[in-house]
Amino acid sequence: MNPALKYTLGRVGLFVACALVLLPVPLNLWVKLMVAVVVSFALQFVVLRKWRLEMIGQMDDAMVRRRQEKQRLRAALAGEEPEGTDEDGQTDR
């Protein structure tokens, strides 16, 4: 499963769990939901740490790939040879 999706579903699940725990408390519904948001936000740092780090790693990898592709495209537009190729466009081995 995609780490970003897993983390997002974990955050939503944590919020729902906190809201259900607060359901029997005699408070206004909006106050219960606000408390559930704050508590689930605090808990996610501890409970969902592993999933958050997986998601951050996935995003870092995607950012590196995008930067490399951007540099490759800029070099191609400037008429430069990409690294690892010779004058004929053949890849060095």
KETI-807599 format. One record per atom (N, C-alpha, C, O): residue number from 1; residue in three letters; atom name; z, x, y. Coordinates in nm, 4 decimals. Atoms other than C-alpha are relative to their C-alpha. Layout:
<recs>
+-----+------+------+----------+----------+----------+
! seq ! type ! atom !        z !        x !        y !
+-----+------+------+----------+----------+----------+
! NUM !  ala !   CA !        Z !        X !        Y !
...
+-----+------+------+----------+----------+----------+
</recs>
This chain:
<recs>
+-----+------+------+----------+----------+----------+
! seq ! type ! atom !        z !        x !        y !
+-----+------+------+----------+----------+----------+
!   1 !  met !    N !   0.0000 !   0.0849 !  -0.1176 !
!   1 !  met !   CA !   0.0000 !   0.0000 !   0.0000 !
!   1 !  met !    C !   0.0000 !   0.0892 !   0.1236 !
!   1 !  met !    O !   0.0610 !   0.1961 !   0.1250 !
!   2 !  asn !    N !   0.0095 !  -0.0711 !  -0.1265 !
!   2 !  asn !   CA !  -0.0776 !   0.1152 !   0.3512 !
!   2 !  asn !    C !   0.1414 !   0.0194 !   0.0589 !
!   2 !  asn !    O !   0.2155 !  -0.0780 !   0.0720 !
!   3 !  pro !    N !  -0.1342 !  -0.0236 !  -0.0537 !
!   3 !  pro !   CA !   0.2366 !   0.2827 !   0.4995 !
!   3 !  pro !    C !   0.0320 !  -0.0811 !   0.1256 !
!   3 !  pro !    O !   0.1461 !  -0.1238 !   0.1435 !
!   4 !  ala !    N !  -0.0256 !   0.0772 !  -0.1221 !
!   4 !  ala !   CA !   0.1954 !   0.1025 !   0.8344 !
!   4 !  ala !    C !   0.0300 !  -0.1455 !  -0.0344 !
!   4 !  ala !    O !   0.1185 !  -0.2070 !   0.0252 !
!   5 !  leu !    N !  -0.0240 !   0.1380 !   0.0420 !
!   5 !  leu !   CA !   0.1755 !  -0.2354 !   0.6621 !
!   5 !  leu !    C !   0.1357 !  -0.0132 !  -0.0686 !
!   5 !  leu !    O !   0.2093 !  -0.1090 !  -0.0451 !
!   6 !  lys !    N !  -0.1283 !   0.0019 !   0.0703 !
!   6 !  lys !   CA !   0.4713 !  -0.1534 !   0.4382 !
!   6 !  lys !    C !   0.1161 !   0.0054 !   0.0995 !
!   6 !  lys !    O !   0.2139 !  -0.0678 !   0.0849 !
!   7 !  tyr !    N !  -0.1052 !  -0.0134 !  -0.1005 !
!   7 !  tyr !   CA !   0.6818 !  -0.0483 !   0.7388 !
!   7 !  tyr !    C !   0.0134 !  -0.1282 !   0.0827 !
!   7 !  tyr !    O !   0.1244 !  -0.1737 !   0.1102 !
!   8 !  thr !    N !  -0.0027 !   0.1234 !  -0.0794 !
!   8 !  thr !   CA !   0.5843 !  -0.3574 !   0.9401 !
!   8 !  thr !    C !   0.0636 !  -0.1138 !  -0.0783 !
!   8 !  thr !    O !   0.1465 !  -0.1877 !  -0.0254 !
!   9 !  leu !    N !  -0.0605 !   0.1049 !   0.0836 !
!   9 !  leu !   CA !   0.6692 !  -0.5898 !   0.6519 !
!   9 !  leu !    C !   0.1492 !   0.0256 !  -0.0209 !
!   9 !  leu !    O !   0.2281 !  -0.0686 !  -0.0291 !
!  10 !  gly !    N !  -0.1416 !  -0.0333 !   0.0111 !
!  10 !  gly !   CA !   0.9984 !  -0.4039 !   0.6112 !
!  10 !  gly !    C !   0.0777 !  -0.0400 !   0.1239 !
!  10 !  gly !    O !   0.1891 !  -0.0915 !   0.1145 !
!  11 !  arg !    N !  -0.0649 !   0.0402 !  -0.1256 !
!  11 !  arg !   CA !   1.0813 !  -0.4601 !   0.9782 !
!  11 !  arg !    C !   0.0168 !  -0.1514 !   0.0071 !
!  11 !  arg !    O !   0.1231 !  -0.2013 !   0.0439 !
!  12 !  val !    N !  -0.0071 !   0.1468 !  -0.0028 !
!  12 !  val !   CA !   0.9995 !  -0.8309 !   0.9526 !
!  12 !  val !    C !   0.1037 !  -0.0492 !  -0.1007 !
!  12 !  val !    O !   0.1826 !  -0.1387 !  -0.0704 !
!  13 !  gly !    N !  -0.0975 !   0.0389 !   0.1023 !
!  13 !  gly !   CA !   1.2002 !  -0.8611 !   0.6311 !
!  13 !  gly !    C !   0.1431 !   0.0267 !   0.0433 !
!  13 !  gly !    O !   0.2327 !  -0.0534 !   0.0170 !
!  14 !  leu !    N !  -0.1334 !  -0.0329 !  -0.0496 !
!  14 !  leu !   CA !   1.4977 !  -0.6897 !   0.7898 !
!  14 !  leu !    C !   0.0446 !  -0.1003 !   0.1054 !
!  14 !  leu !    O !   0.1605 !  -0.1417 !   0.1067 !
!  15 !  phe !    N !  -0.0321 !   0.1003 !  -0.1014 !
!  15 !  phe !   CA !   1.4831 !  -0.9297 !   1.0849 !
!  15 !  phe !    C !   0.0350 !  -0.1336 !  -0.0658 !
!  15 !  phe !    O !   0.1337 !  -0.1972 !  -0.0287 !
!  16 !  val !    N !  -0.0255 !   0.1279 !   0.0681 !
!  16 !  val !   CA !   1.4637 !  -1.2334 !   0.8543 !
!  16 !  val !    C !   0.1346 !   0.0046 !  -0.0716 !
!  16 !  val !    O !   0.2100 !  -0.0927 !  -0.0672 !
!  17 !  ala !    N !  -0.1281 !  -0.0130 !   0.0689 !
!  17 !  ala !   CA !   1.7572 !  -1.1053 !   0.6488 !
!  17 !  ala !    C !   0.1171 !  -0.0100 !   0.0992 !
!  17 !  ala !    O !   0.2164 !  -0.0774 !   0.0720 !
!  18 !  cys !    N !  -0.1061 !   0.0066 !  -0.1015 !
!  18 !  cys !   CA !   1.9675 !  -1.0549 !   0.9633 !
!  18 !  cys !    C !   0.0136 !  -0.1416 !   0.0547 !
!  18 !  cys !    O !   0.1251 !  -0.1888 !   0.0770 !
!  19 !  ala !    N !  -0.0041 !   0.1378 !  -0.0515 !
!  19 !  ala !   CA !   1.8729 !  -1.4024 !   1.0911 !
!  19 !  ala !    C !   0.0650 !  -0.0929 !  -0.1013 !
!  19 !  ala !    O !   0.1418 !  -0.1813 !  -0.0634 !
!  20 !  leu !    N !  -0.0600 !   0.0854 !   0.1024 !
!  20 !  leu !   CA !   1.9682 !  -1.5620 !   0.7589 !
!  20 !  leu !    C !   0.1503 !   0.0230 !  -0.0127 !
!  20 !  leu !    O !   0.2258 !  -0.0706 !  -0.0392 !
!  21 !  val !    N !  -0.1440 !  -0.0291 !   0.0043 !
!  21 !  val !   CA !   2.3054 !  -1.3865 !   0.7608 !
!  21 !  val !    C !   0.0716 !  -0.0684 !   0.1157 !
!  21 !  val !    O !   0.1853 !  -0.1134 !   0.1012 !
!  22 !  leu !    N !  -0.0613 !   0.0614 !  -0.1182 !
!  22 !  leu !   CA !   2.3713 !  -1.5240 !   1.1099 !
!  22 !  leu !    C !  -0.0132 !  -0.1525 !   0.0028 !
!  22 !  leu !    O !   0.0422 !  -0.2172 !   0.0917 !
!  23 !  leu !    N !   0.0247 !   0.1435 !  -0.0001 !
!  23 !  leu !   CA !   2.2620 !  -1.8773 !   1.0183 !
!  23 !  leu !    C !   0.1283 !  -0.0847 !   0.0022 !
!  23 !  leu !    O !   0.1354 !  -0.1802 !   0.0796 !
!  24 !  pro !    N !  -0.1209 !   0.0845 !  -0.0029 !
!  24 !  pro !   CA !   2.6119 !  -2.0152 !   0.9419 !
!  24 !  pro !    C !   0.0919 !   0.0227 !   0.1214 !
!  24 !  pro !    O !   0.1865 !  -0.0535 !   0.1414 !
!  25 !  val !    N !  -0.0840 !  -0.0286 !  -0.1168 !
!  25 !  val !   CA !   2.7619 !  -1.8628 !   1.2592 !
!  25 !  val !    C !  -0.0245 !  -0.1071 !   0.1065 !
!  25 !  val !    O !  -0.1395 !  -0.1380 !   0.1378 !
!  26 !  pro !    N !   0.0173 !   0.1086 !  -0.0983 !
!  26 !  pro !   CA !   2.8273 !  -2.1351 !   1.5198 !
!  26 !  pro !    C !  -0.0387 !   0.0511 !   0.1395 !
!  26 !  pro !    O !   0.0438 !   0.0551 !   0.2308 !
!  27 !  leu !    N !   0.0539 !  -0.0446 !  -0.1281 !
!  27 !  leu !   CA !   2.6086 !  -2.0008 !   1.8015 !
!  27 !  leu !    C !  -0.1326 !  -0.0709 !   0.0250 !
!  27 !  leu !    O !  -0.1910 !  -0.1315 !  -0.0649 !
!  28 !  asn !    N !   0.1306 !   0.0529 !  -0.0354 !
!  28 !  asn !   CA !   2.3002 !  -2.1153 !   1.9847 !
!  28 !  asn !    C !  -0.1068 !   0.0738 !  -0.0819 !
!  28 !  asn !    O !  -0.0912 !   0.1925 !  -0.1106 !
!  29 !  leu !    N !   0.1057 !  -0.0598 !   0.0812 !
!  29 !  leu !   CA !   1.9799 !  -2.0508 !   1.7840 !
!  29 !  leu !    C !  -0.0605 !   0.1225 !   0.0678 !
!  29 !  leu !    O !  -0.0854 !   0.2233 !   0.0018 !
!  30 !  trp !    N !   0.0596 !  -0.1121 !  -0.0727 !
!  30 !  trp !   CA !   1.8360 !  -1.8236 !   2.0554 !
!  30 !  trp !    C !   0.0924 !   0.1220 !   0.0010 !
!  30 !  trp !    O !   0.0453 !   0.2354 !  -0.0074 !
!  31 !  val !    N !  -0.0959 !  -0.1112 !   0.0032 !
!  31 !  val !   CA !   2.1528 !  -1.6127 !   2.0632 !
!  31 !  val !    C !  -0.0012 !   0.0646 !  -0.1372 !
!  31 !  val !    O !   0.0018 !   0.1872 !  -0.1481 !
!  32 !  lys !    N !   0.0066 !  -0.0539 !   0.1363 !
!  32 !  lys !   CA !   2.1405 !  -1.5756 !   1.6844 !
!  32 !  lys !    C !  -0.1257 !   0.0860 !  -0.0181 !
!  32 !  lys !    O !  -0.1193 !   0.1947 !  -0.0756 !
!  33 !  leu !    N !   0.1242 !  -0.0745 !   0.0150 !
!  33 !  leu !   CA !   1.7774 !  -1.4640 !   1.7003 !
!  33 !  leu !    C !   0.0021 !   0.1304 !   0.0791 !
!  33 !  leu !    O !  -0.0491 !   0.2321 !   0.0323 !
!  34 !  met !    N !  -0.0106 !  -0.1225 !  -0.0797 !
!  34 !  met !   CA !   1.8487 !  -1.2132 !   1.9779 !
!  34 !  met !    C !   0.0904 !   0.1020 !  -0.0685 !
!  34 !  met !    O !   0.0602 !   0.2213 !  -0.0706 !
!  35 !  val !    N !  -0.0902 !  -0.0894 !   0.0727 !
!  35 !  val !   CA !   2.1402 !  -1.0695 !   1.7809 !
!  35 !  val !    C !  -0.0711 !   0.0562 !  -0.1231 !
!  35 !  val !    O !  -0.0563 !   0.1742 !  -0.1550 !
!  36 !  ala !    N !   0.0745 !  -0.0453 !   0.1180 !
!  36 !  ala !   CA !   1.9179 !  -1.0519 !   1.4710 !
!  36 !  ala !    C !  -0.1028 !   0.1069 !   0.0378 !
!  36 !  ala !    O !  -0.1223 !   0.2030 !  -0.0366 !
!  37 !  val !    N !   0.0972 !  -0.1005 !  -0.0459 !
!  37 !  val !   CA !   1.6528 !  -0.8605 !   1.6688 !
!  37 !  val !    C !   0.0697 !   0.1329 !   0.0253 !
!  37 !  val !    O !   0.0216 !   0.2376 !  -0.0180 !
!  38 !  val !    N !  -0.0717 !  -0.1237 !  -0.0339 !
!  38 !  val !   CA !   1.9073 !  -0.6078 !   1.7978 !
!  38 !  val !    C !   0.0541 !   0.0674 !  -0.1255 !
!  38 !  val !    O !   0.0419 !   0.1890 !  -0.1407 !
!  39 !  val !    N !  -0.0577 !  -0.0571 !   0.1221 !
!  39 !  val !   CA !   2.0784 !  -0.5607 !   1.4608 !
!  39 !  val !    C !  -0.1094 !   0.0555 !  -0.0903 !
!  39 !  val !    O !  -0.0947 !   0.1646 !  -0.1454 !
!  40 !  ser !    N !   0.1081 !  -0.0496 !   0.0867 !
!  40 !  ser !   CA !   1.7510 !  -0.5296 !   1.2680 !
!  40 !  ser !    C !  -0.0650 !   0.1250 !   0.0599 !
!  40 !  ser !    O !  -0.1080 !   0.2140 !  -0.0136 !
!  41 !  phe !    N !   0.0527 !  -0.1198 !  -0.0645 !
!  41 !  phe !   CA !   1.6260 !  -0.2781 !   1.5255 !
!  41 !  phe !    C !   0.0878 !   0.1205 !  -0.0312 !
!  41 !  phe !    O !   0.0368 !   0.2283 !  -0.0617 !
!  42 !  ala !    N !  -0.0921 !  -0.1105 !   0.0277 !
!  42 !  ala !   CA !   1.9366 !  -0.0644 !   1.4739 !
!  42 !  ala !    C !  -0.0042 !   0.0396 !  -0.1479 !
!  42 !  ala !    O !  -0.0023 !   0.1582 !  -0.1807 !
!  43 !  leu !    N !  -0.0001 !  -0.0288 !   0.1434 !
!  43 !  leu !   CA !   1.9269 !  -0.0944 !   1.0944 !
!  43 !  leu !    C !  -0.1282 !   0.0679 !  -0.0473 !
!  43 !  leu !    O !  -0.1253 !   0.1458 !  -0.1427 !
!  44 !  gln !    N !   0.1263 !  -0.0563 !   0.0467 !
!  44 !  gln !   CA !   1.5602 !   0.0014 !   1.0657 !
!  44 !  gln !    C !  -0.0019 !   0.1523 !   0.0083 !
!  44 !  gln !    O !  -0.0740 !   0.2162 !  -0.0683 !
!  45 !  phe !    N !  -0.0049 !  -0.1453 !  -0.0100 !
!  45 !  phe !   CA !   1.6396 !   0.3583 !   1.1741 !
!  45 !  phe !    C !   0.0607 !   0.0624 !  -0.1246 !
!  45 !  phe !    O !   0.0245 !   0.1738 !  -0.1625 !
!  46 !  val !    N !  -0.0661 !  -0.0521 !   0.1189 !
!  46 !  val !   CA !   1.8585 !   0.4015 !   0.8666 !
!  46 !  val !    C !  -0.0699 !  -0.0488 !  -0.1269 !
!  46 !  val !    O !  -0.1006 !   0.0304 !  -0.2160 !
!  47 !  val !    N !   0.0504 !   0.0615 !   0.1227 !
!  47 !  val !   CA !   1.7134 !   0.1617 !   0.6098 !
!  47 !  val !    C !  -0.1469 !   0.0344 !  -0.0249 !
!  47 !  val !    O !  -0.1855 !   0.0579 !  -0.1394 !
!  48 !  leu !    N !   0.1443 !  -0.0186 !   0.0165 !
!  48 !  leu !   CA !   1.3411 !   0.2181 !   0.6717 !
!  48 !  leu !    C !  -0.0467 !   0.1402 !   0.0389 !
!  48 !  leu !    O !  -0.1635 !   0.1589 !   0.0731 !
!  49 !  arg !    N !   0.0336 !  -0.1356 !  -0.0441 !
!  49 !  arg !   CA !   1.3489 !   0.5908 !   0.7499 !
!  49 !  arg !    C !  -0.1171 !   0.0579 !  -0.0789 !
!  49 !  arg !    O !  -0.2107 !   0.1122 !  -0.0203 !
!  50 !  lys !    N !   0.1040 !  -0.0572 !   0.0848 !
!  50 !  lys !   CA !   1.1326 !   0.6945 !   0.4535 !
!  50 !  lys !    C !  -0.1362 !  -0.0616 !   0.0312 !
!  50 !  lys !    O !  -0.2354 !   0.0104 !   0.0431 !
!  51 !  trp !    N !   0.1264 !   0.0688 !  -0.0291 !
!  51 !  trp !   CA !   0.8644 !   0.4329 !   0.5268 !
!  51 !  trp !    C !  -0.0518 !   0.0363 !   0.1390 !
!  51 !  trp !    O !  -0.1723 !   0.0501 !   0.1597 !
!  52 !  arg !    N !   0.0403 !  -0.0366 !  -0.1353 !
!  52 !  arg !   CA !   0.8655 !   0.5214 !   0.8969 !
!  52 !  arg !    C !  -0.0624 !   0.1395 !   0.0006 !
!  52 !  arg !    O !  -0.1632 !   0.1618 !   0.0677 !
!  53 !  leu !    N !   0.0541 !  -0.1354 !   0.0065 !
!  53 !  leu !   CA !   0.8077 !   0.8898 !   0.8175 !
!  53 !  leu !    C !  -0.1364 !   0.0018 !  -0.0693 !
!  53 !  leu !    O !  -0.2246 !   0.0779 !  -0.0295 !
!  54 !  glu !    N !   0.1306 !   0.0110 !   0.0655 !
!  54 !  glu !   CA !   0.5225 !   0.7975 !   0.5793 !
!  54 !  glu !    C !  -0.1046 !  -0.0508 !   0.0991 !
!  54 !  glu !    O !  -0.2165 !   0.0005 !   0.1037 !
!  55 !  met !    N !   0.0924 !   0.0575 !  -0.0969 !
!  55 !  met !   CA !   0.3621 !   0.5887 !   0.8542 !
!  55 !  met !    C !  -0.0364 !   0.1031 !   0.1073 !
!  55 !  met !    O !  -0.1525 !   0.1139 !   0.1466 !
!  56 !  ile !    N !   0.0249 !  -0.1029 !  -0.1012 !
!  56 !  ile !   CA !   0.3992 !   0.8692 !   1.1090 !
!  56 !  ile !    C !  -0.0928 !   0.1074 !  -0.0560 !
!  56 !  ile !    O !  -0.1826 !   0.1543 !   0.0139 !
!  57 !  gly !    N !   0.0876 !  -0.0983 !   0.0636 !
!  57 !  gly !   CA !   0.2397 !   1.1141 !   0.8637 !
!  57 !  gly !    C !  -0.1427 !  -0.0491 !  -0.0103 !
!  57 !  gly !    O !  -0.2369 !   0.0264 !   0.0137 !
!  58 !  gln !    N !   0.1332 !   0.0578 !   0.0098 !
!  58 !  gln !   CA !  -0.0527 !   0.8805 !   0.8079 !
!  58 !  gln !    C !  -0.0682 !  -0.0011 !   0.1370 !
!  58 !  gln !    O !  -0.1866 !   0.0311 !   0.1477 !
!  59 !  met !    N !   0.0574 !   0.0032 !  -0.1346 !
!  59 !  met !   CA !  -0.1053 !   0.8400 !   1.1823 !
!  59 !  met !    C !  -0.0342 !   0.1400 !   0.0492 !
!  59 !  met !    O !  -0.1359 !   0.1586 !   0.1161 !
!  60 !  asp !    N !   0.0294 !  -0.1380 !  -0.0385 !
!  60 !  asp !   CA !  -0.0860 !   1.2163 !   1.2382 !
!  60 !  asp !    C !  -0.1281 !   0.0492 !  -0.0663 !
!  60 !  asp !    O !  -0.2113 !   0.1131 !  -0.0018 !
!  61 !  asp !    N !   0.1219 !  -0.0398 !   0.0709 !
!  61 !  asp !   CA !  -0.3519 !   1.2754 !   0.9714 !
!  61 !  asp !    C !  -0.1240 !  -0.0636 !   0.0624 !
!  61 !  asp !    O !  -0.2268 !   0.0020 !   0.0796 !
!  62 !  ala !    N !   0.1133 !   0.0696 !  -0.0611 !
!  62 !  ala !   CA !  -0.5783 !   1.0145 !   1.1282 !
!  62 !  ala !    C !  -0.0331 !   0.0599 !   0.1364 !
!  62 !  ala !    O !  -0.1503 !   0.0715 !   0.1720 !
!  63 !  met !    N !   0.0228 !  -0.0582 !  -0.1320 !
!  63 !  met !   CA !  -0.5328 !   1.1705 !   1.4726 !
!  63 !  met !    C !  -0.0688 !   0.1366 !  -0.0124 !
!  63 !  met !    O !  -0.1574 !   0.1686 !   0.0668 !
!  64 !  val !    N !   0.0631 !  -0.1306 !   0.0215 !
!  64 !  val !   CA !  -0.6246 !   1.5176 !   1.3403 !
!  64 !  val !    C !  -0.1468 !  -0.0188 !  -0.0380 !
!  64 !  val !    O !  -0.2339 !   0.0512 !   0.0137 !
!  65 !  arg !    N !   0.1388 !   0.0264 !   0.0396 !
!  65 !  arg !   CA !  -0.9378 !   1.3778 !   1.1724 !
!  65 !  arg !    C !  -0.0836 !  -0.0447 !   0.1195 !
!  65 !  arg !    O !  -0.1981 !  -0.0018 !   0.1345 !
!  66 !  arg !    N !   0.0741 !   0.0467 !  -0.1182 !
!  66 !  arg !   CA !  -1.0397 !   1.2012 !   1.4946 !
!  66 !  arg !    C !  -0.0284 !   0.1140 !   0.0964 !
!  66 !  arg !    O !  -0.1382 !   0.1227 !   0.1515 !
!  67 !  arg !    N !   0.0219 !  -0.1149 !  -0.0891 !
!  67 !  arg !   CA !  -0.9925 !   1.5173 !   1.7009 !
!  67 !  arg !    C !  -0.1102 !   0.0908 !  -0.0536 !
!  67 !  arg !    O !  -0.1961 !   0.1366 !   0.0217 !
!  68 !  gln !    N !   0.1023 !  -0.0858 !   0.0592 !
!  68 !  gln !   CA !  -1.2018 !   1.7199 !   1.4563 !
!  68 !  gln !    C !  -0.1378 !  -0.0638 !   0.0127 !
!  68 !  gln !    O !  -0.2348 !   0.0048 !   0.0451 !
!  69 !  glu !    N !   0.1277 !   0.0700 !  -0.0122 !
!  69 !  glu !   CA !  -1.4770 !   1.4584 !   1.4565 !
!  69 !  glu !    C !  -0.0488 !   0.0018 !   0.1454 !
!  69 !  glu !    O !  -0.1679 !   0.0188 !   0.1716 !
!  70 !  lys !    N !   0.0349 !  -0.0027 !  -0.1419 !
!  70 !  lys !   CA !  -1.4686 !   1.4455 !   1.8362 !
!  70 !  lys !    C !  -0.0534 !   0.1370 !   0.0406 !
!  70 !  lys !    O !  -0.1525 !   0.1463 !   0.1130 !
!  71 !  gln !    N !   0.0466 !  -0.1350 !  -0.0307 !
!  71 !  gln !   CA !  -1.5029 !   1.8235 !   1.8609 !
!  71 !  gln !    C !  -0.1367 !   0.0251 !  -0.0620 !
!  71 !  gln !    O !  -0.2228 !   0.0868 !   0.0008 !
!  72 !  arg !    N !   0.1276 !  -0.0175 !   0.0673 !
!  72 !  arg !   CA !  -1.7883 !   1.8187 !   1.6084 !
!  72 !  arg !    C !  -0.1116 !  -0.0723 !   0.0763 !
!  72 !  arg !    O !  -0.2205 !  -0.0179 !   0.0951 !
!  73 !  leu !    N !   0.0998 !   0.0764 !  -0.0744 !
!  73 !  leu !   CA !  -1.9714 !   1.5482 !   1.8023 !
!  73 !  leu !    C !  -0.0302 !   0.0636 !   0.1356 !
!  73 !  leu !    O !  -0.1458 !   0.0670 !   0.1778 !
!  74 !  arg !    N !   0.0230 !  -0.0660 !  -0.1283 !
!  74 !  arg !   CA !  -1.9223 !   1.7278 !   2.1345 !
!  74 !  arg !    C !  -0.0842 !   0.1257 !  -0.0181 !
!  74 !  arg !    O !  -0.1725 !   0.1538 !   0.0629 !
!  75 !  ala !    N !   0.0787 !  -0.1202 !   0.0268 !
!  75 !  ala !   CA !  -2.0580 !   2.0495 !   1.9834 !
!  75 !  ala !    C !  -0.1438 !  -0.0370 !  -0.0312 !
!  75 !  ala !    O !  -0.2360 !   0.0309 !   0.0140 !
!  76 !  ala !    N !   0.1357 !   0.0432 !   0.0337 !
!  76 !  ala !   CA !  -2.3581 !   1.8649 !   1.8435 !
!  76 !  ala !    C !  -0.0741 !  -0.0465 !   0.1248 !
!  76 !  ala !    O !  -0.1927 !  -0.0175 !   0.1405 !
!  77 !  leu !    N !   0.0639 !   0.0457 !  -0.1238 !
!  77 !  leu !   CA !  -2.4288 !   1.7021 !   2.1797 !
!  77 !  leu !    C !  -0.0318 !   0.1154 !   0.0945 !
!  77 !  leu !    O !  -0.1279 !   0.1092 !   0.1711 !
!  78 !  ala !    N !   0.0221 !  -0.1165 !  -0.0850 !
!  78 !  ala !   CA !  -2.4015 !   2.0391 !   2.3531 !
!  78 !  ala !    C !  -0.1044 !   0.0933 !  -0.0603 !
!  78 !  ala !    O !  -0.1443 !   0.1909 !   0.0033 !
!  79 !  gly !    N !   0.1018 !  -0.0823 !   0.0645 !
!  79 !  gly !   CA !  -2.6520 !   2.1858 !   2.1072 !
!  79 !  gly !    C !   0.0556 !   0.1224 !  -0.0688 !
!  79 !  gly !    O !  -0.0202 !   0.2128 !  -0.1040 !
!  80 !  glu !    N !  -0.0618 !  -0.1137 !   0.0682 !
!  80 !  glu !   CA !  -2.4049 !   2.4274 !   1.9502 !
!  80 !  glu !    C !  -0.0041 !  -0.0228 !  -0.1500 !
!  80 !  glu !    O !  -0.0092 !  -0.1364 !  -0.1972 !
!  81 !  glu !    N !  -0.0047 !   0.0083 !   0.1455 !
!  81 !  glu !   CA !  -2.4021 !   2.5065 !   1.5804 !
!  81 !  glu !    C !   0.1439 !  -0.0262 !  -0.0431 !
!  81 !  glu !    O !   0.2356 !   0.0405 !   0.0047 !
!  82 !  pro !    N !  -0.1358 !   0.0212 !   0.0518 !
!  82 !  pro !   CA !  -2.1014 !   2.3632 !   1.3962 !
!  82 !  pro !    C !   0.0475 !   0.1230 !  -0.0763 !
!  82 !  pro !    O !  -0.0327 !   0.1991 !  -0.1305 !
!  83 !  glu !    N !  -0.0565 !  -0.1139 !   0.0721 !
!  83 !  glu !   CA !  -1.8670 !   2.6181 !   1.2445 !
!  83 !  glu !    C !  -0.0364 !  -0.0100 !  -0.1464 !
!  83 !  glu !    O !  -0.0353 !  -0.1185 !  -0.2045 !
!  84 !  gly !    N !   0.0300 !  -0.0034 !   0.1421 !
!  84 !  gly !   CA !  -1.9662 !   2.7272 !   0.8956 !
!  84 !  gly !    C !  -0.1453 !  -0.0277 !  -0.0319 !
!  84 !  gly !    O !  -0.1796 !  -0.0431 !  -0.1491 !
!  85 !  thr !    N !   0.1421 !   0.0208 !   0.0266 !
!  85 !  thr !   CA !  -2.3412 !   2.6718 !   0.9379 !
!  85 !  thr !    C !  -0.0789 !   0.1139 !   0.0622 !
!  85 !  thr !    O !  -0.0355 !   0.1751 !   0.1598 !
!  86 !  asp !    N !   0.0850 !  -0.1043 !  -0.0570 !
!  86 !  asp !   CA !  -2.6222 !   2.9180 !   0.9990 !
!  86 !  asp !    C !  -0.1080 !  -0.0638 !   0.0862 !
!  86 !  asp !    O !  -0.1009 !  -0.1829 !   0.1164 !
!  87 !  glu !    N !   0.1009 !   0.0492 !  -0.0917 !
!  87 !  glu !   CA !  -2.9318 !   2.8839 !   1.2172 !
!  87 !  glu !    C !  -0.0847 !  -0.1121 !  -0.0594 !
!  87 !  glu !    O !  -0.1346 !  -0.1972 !   0.0142 !
!  88 !  asp !    N !   0.0804 !   0.1028 !   0.0664 !
!  88 !  asp !   CA !  -3.1136 !   2.6681 !   0.9598 !
!  88 !  asp !    C !   0.0794 !  -0.1281 !  -0.0241 !
!  88 !  asp !    O !   0.0255 !  -0.2256 !  -0.0764 !
!  89 !  gly !    N !  -0.0840 !   0.1164 !   0.0222 !
!  89 !  gly !   CA !  -2.8246 !   2.4234 !   0.9508 !
!  89 !  gly !    C !   0.0611 !  -0.0041 !  -0.1385 !
!  89 !  gly !    O !   0.1212 !  -0.1039 !  -0.1782 !
!  90 !  gln !    N !  -0.0549 !  -0.0071 !   0.1346 !
!  90 !  gln !   CA !  -2.7248 !   2.5376 !   0.6028 !
!  90 !  gln !    C !   0.1462 !   0.0423 !   0.0068 !
!  90 !  gln !    O !   0.1847 !   0.1238 !   0.0906 !
!  91 !  thr !    N !  -0.1426 !  -0.0300 !   0.0029 !
!  91 !  thr !   CA !  -2.3563 !   2.5540 !   0.5185 !
!  91 !  thr !    C !   0.0211 !   0.1372 !  -0.0633 !
!  91 !  thr !    O !  -0.0363 !   0.1672 !  -0.1680 !
!  92 !  asp !    N !  -0.0357 !  -0.1300 !   0.0577 !
!  92 !  asp !   CA !  -2.2165 !   2.9050 !   0.4615 !
!  92 !  asp !    C !   0.0885 !  -0.0214 !  -0.1208 !
!  92 !  asp !    O !   0.1741 !  -0.1099 !  -0.1221 !
!  93 !  arg !    N !  -0.0839 !   0.0123 !   0.1212 !
!  93 !  arg !   CA !  -2.0657 !   2.9538 !   0.1172 !
!  93 !  arg !    C !   0.0566 !   0.1315 !  -0.0364 !
!  93 !  arg !    O !   0.1296 !   0.1422 !  -0.1350 !
+-----+------+------+----------+----------+----------+
</recs>
